[in-house]
Amino acid sequence: MVSVAGRATSRHEHPPLDPTVVQRFYCRMRAVAPAAVGAIERDRADDPGRAFGDTACGRLVGSLDQDGIRALGMWVHHWCMRFYDDDTRSALRLLREIAARPTLGWTADEVHWMLGESQQAGPAAEGRFTLPLAAAAELVPGALRIDLLVPRQQQPQHDR
């Protein structure tokens, strides 16, 4: 198989994203990052039992349009995959809340990027496929070969 970029790929690889597309993702994420960091920090210090809409993260999500929510989702996904530790509880909650929102208009490129981040993070990162798989469910069938991006689980070998 040959990718759009012209690099040959095996049947076990998905073609890489165009660097220009990835750069646009980072520009969008940088636009929401300061507000996201502030909201996550405020929620860390607040009561974790509050309704999401009453949290700083909930108010932030409520102030954004769909494109902004997707950018926020991609940023928090990236942050959780890179800096996973016990202090990510409020960020993981934000991630789950964004994943639960239907019809945000995710693109195949956005999902592809998030799945790559998830795969690089490794299994220790809690919920690493939560947002990308929820976003992938919005894509039209055949828009993205998820099986090429998500590693298959080993089937247990049973002794007979």
C-alpha positions as CSV (number, residue, x, y, z in Angstrom):
1,M,0.0,0.0,0.0
2,V,1.3,3.5,-0.8
3,S,0.3,6.5,1.4
4,V,-0.8,9.9,0.2
5,A,2.7,11.1,1.2
6,G,4.2,8.5,-1.1
7,R,5.9,6.5,1.6
8,A,5.3,2.8,1.2
9,T,3.6,1.2,4.2
10,S,3.0,-2.3,5.2
11,R,-0.4,-3.7,5.9
12,H,0.3,-3.3,9.6
13,E,0.9,0.5,9.3
14,H,-1.3,3.4,8.8
15,P,0.1,6.2,6.6
16,P,1.7,9.0,8.6
17,L,-0.2,12.2,9.0
18,D,1.0,15.2,6.9
19,P,3.3,17.4,9.2
20,T,1.2,20.4,8.2
21,V,-1.9,18.8,9.6
22,V,-0.1,17.9,12.8
23,Q,1.2,21.5,13.1
24,R,-2.4,22.8,12.8
25,F,-3.4,20.5,15.6
26,Y,-0.7,21.9,17.9
27,C,-1.7,25.5,17.0
28,R,-5.3,24.7,17.9
29,M,-4.2,23.0,21.2
30,R,-1.9,25.9,22.1
31,A,-4.9,28.2,21.8
32,V,-6.8,26.3,24.6
33,A,-3.9,25.1,26.7
34,P,-3.6,28.1,29.1
35,A,-7.3,28.0,30.0
36,A,-7.1,24.2,30.2
37,V,-4.1,24.3,32.6
38,G,-5.9,26.9,34.8
39,A,-9.1,24.9,34.9
40,I,-7.4,21.6,35.7
41,E,-5.4,23.3,38.5
42,R,-8.5,24.8,40.0
43,D,-10.4,21.5,39.8
44,R,-7.4,19.7,41.4
45,A,-7.8,21.9,44.5
46,D,-11.6,21.7,44.5
47,D,-14.1,19.1,45.6
48,P,-13.9,16.1,43.2
49,G,-17.5,15.2,43.9
50,R,-18.9,18.4,42.3
51,A,-21.1,18.1,39.2
52,F,-18.9,18.5,36.1
53,G,-20.8,21.5,34.9
54,D,-20.0,23.3,38.2
55,T,-16.2,22.7,37.9
56,A,-13.7,25.0,36.2
57,C,-13.2,22.4,33.5
58,G,-17.0,22.1,33.0
59,R,-17.3,25.9,32.6
60,L,-14.4,25.9,30.1
61,V,-16.1,23.2,28.0
62,G,-19.4,25.1,28.1
63,S,-17.6,28.2,26.8
64,L,-16.2,26.5,23.7
65,D,-17.7,25.6,20.3
66,Q,-17.2,22.1,18.8
67,D,-13.9,22.9,17.3
68,G,-12.6,24.3,20.6
69,I,-13.9,21.3,22.5
70,R,-12.1,18.9,20.1
71,A,-8.9,21.0,20.5
72,L,-9.3,20.9,24.3
73,G,-9.9,17.1,24.1
74,M,-6.8,16.6,22.0
75,W,-4.7,18.8,24.3
76,V,-5.9,17.0,27.5
77,H,-5.4,13.7,25.8
78,H,-1.9,14.6,24.9
79,W,-1.2,16.0,28.4
80,C,-2.6,12.8,30.1
81,M,-0.6,10.5,27.8
82,R,2.7,12.4,28.3
83,F,2.5,13.3,32.0
84,Y,0.4,10.6,33.5
85,D,0.6,10.4,37.3
86,D,-1.8,10.5,40.3
87,D,-2.4,14.2,39.8
88,T,-4.2,13.7,36.5
89,R,-7.6,12.9,38.1
90,S,-9.2,16.1,37.1
91,A,-7.7,15.9,33.6
92,L,-8.9,12.3,33.2
93,R,-12.4,13.4,34.3
94,L,-12.3,16.2,31.6
95,L,-11.2,13.6,29.1
96,R,-14.1,11.2,29.9
97,E,-16.6,14.1,29.8
98,I,-15.4,15.1,26.3
99,A,-15.5,11.5,25.2
100,A,-19.1,11.2,26.3
101,R,-20.2,14.2,24.1
102,P,-21.7,12.9,20.9
103,T,-21.4,14.6,17.5
104,L,-18.4,16.8,18.0
105,G,-17.4,16.4,14.4
106,W,-14.1,14.5,14.9
107,T,-12.0,14.0,11.8
108,A,-10.1,10.9,10.8
109,D,-6.9,12.8,11.1
110,E,-7.7,13.9,14.7
111,V,-8.5,10.4,15.7
112,H,-5.4,9.0,13.9
113,W,-3.2,11.5,15.9
114,M,-4.8,10.6,19.2
115,L,-4.5,6.9,18.6
116,G,-0.8,7.4,17.9
117,E,-0.4,9.3,21.1
118,S,-2.2,6.5,23.0
119,Q,-0.1,3.8,21.4
120,Q,3.1,5.6,22.3
121,A,2.0,6.1,25.9
122,G,1.8,2.4,26.7
123,P,-0.6,0.5,28.9
124,A,0.2,2.3,32.2
125,A,-1.6,5.4,31.1
126,E,-5.2,5.0,32.4
127,G,-7.9,5.5,29.8
128,R,-5.4,5.9,26.9
129,F,-8.0,4.9,24.3
130,T,-11.1,6.5,25.9
131,L,-11.3,9.7,23.8
132,P,-9.8,8.4,20.5
133,L,-12.2,5.4,20.4
134,A,-15.2,7.6,21.3
135,A,-14.2,10.0,18.6
136,A,-13.7,7.2,16.1
137,A,-17.2,6.1,16.7
138,E,-18.3,9.3,15.0
139,L,-16.4,8.6,11.8
140,V,-18.1,7.2,8.7
141,P,-17.3,3.5,8.2
142,G,-14.0,3.1,6.5
143,A,-12.7,6.6,7.2
144,L,-9.9,5.2,9.3
145,R,-8.4,1.7,9.8
146,I,-8.4,1.7,13.5
147,D,-7.1,-1.9,13.5
148,L,-3.9,-0.6,12.1
149,L,-3.4,1.9,14.9
150,V,-4.6,0.0,17.9
151,P,-2.4,-2.9,18.9
152,R,-4.2,-6.3,19.0
153,Q,-4.3,-8.1,22.3
154,Q,-2.5,-11.4,22.5
155,Q,-4.8,-14.4,22.5
156,P,-4.1,-16.7,25.5
157,Q,-2.6,-20.0,24.6
158,H,-4.5,-22.8,26.2
159,D,-2.9,-26.2,26.8
160,R,-4.9,-29.1,25.5
